[in-house]
Amino acid sequence: MKLRKNDEVIVTRGKDKGKKAKIEKIFAKKGKLVLPGVGEYKRHVKGNMQGQASDILTLNRPISETVVALICPKCKKQTRVGFAMVKDKKVRVCKKCGKEI
């Protein structure tokens, strides 16, 4: 996966299109990401019999990595990620400005 935790991304498709957020959690095997404020849904929870009130919770649903694009920290543009070898080390590179991410 070319994205990592705390990378800033922008949503390119869906109901949250155009929202920017930092990656909170990654599920690499499923190819999904959790972004705060993106993919929210409401969950109605019934209260217990003794004293606990019912409630409506707002939760974040994981979204696919294919609907987000990385925002380069150097050029501040939506970009794709490439890889390059720098001193025997594989690093991520911005495809627009060519700088290391």
N, C-alpha and C positions, 0 to 999 in steps of 0.2 A: 504494500500500500504506500502511496506517495505522500499521504497526509499524516501528520503527527498531532499529538495532543498539544493544545494551546496555539495551533496555527489559526490565523484569521482567514475565514472563508466567506464567500457570498453564495447564496442559493440562486440557481439559474433556472429552475423549473418548479412548478407547483404553486400551491396557494400562498406560500411564503416567499415567492420570487422577489429578489432584490434585498432581502434581509442579510445583514452582516453579523457574524458571531464568531466567537472563538470555540474551538472544538473542546468539549468537556470530557467525552469518553469515546473510545473507539472499540468496535467489535470487528476485528480484522478478518476472522474466518467468514463472517456473514457479510462483510463489506458495508457495514452500517456505522453511522456516527450519531452522537447525541450532541445537539447544539442548544444552549439555553435560549428560550423564547421562540424556537422554531419547531414545528411539528407538535404543537401543544394540543391536548384533547382533555375533555372533562370526564371525570369518573365519579358516578354517584355511589356513595357508600352508605349502606343502611346502618343505623345505630343498633347497639346491643339492647337486650331487653332491660337491663338495669342502668338507667341514667345516662348512657352515652348517646349524644345527639347524632342524627344523620348529618352528612356533610357532602359537599361537592368539591372534589380535589382537581387541581389542574396539573397534569403530568406531561412530560416530554416523551414523545415516541421517537425511536431511532429512525433516521432517514438514510437513504442510500447514498453512498459516496459519489455516485454518478451524477447527482443533481446539484453538486457543489463545485465551486472553482476556488482555487487558492488565490489570495491577495498577496502579492509580493511585498515584503516589508521594505524593500529598497525603493521600487518605482511606484508603489501603491496602486498597481493595476491588476485586474483579473488576469490570471496567467495559467499556463500549464507547467508541469514540473518535468524537468529532464535530469539526467545524471551525468556527472563528469568525474574523472579521476584527478585528484589534486594530492601530489606527494604520497602516492600509494594508498590513498583514502578515497572512498566513493562518497561524493557529496551531492546534495540536491541543488539544481540550478534553475533559475527563472528563464523561461523560453523567450520572454520579451526583451529583458535588459541584459541577460547573460550573467548576472551576478549570482554569487552563492547565497542560498537561503539559509 
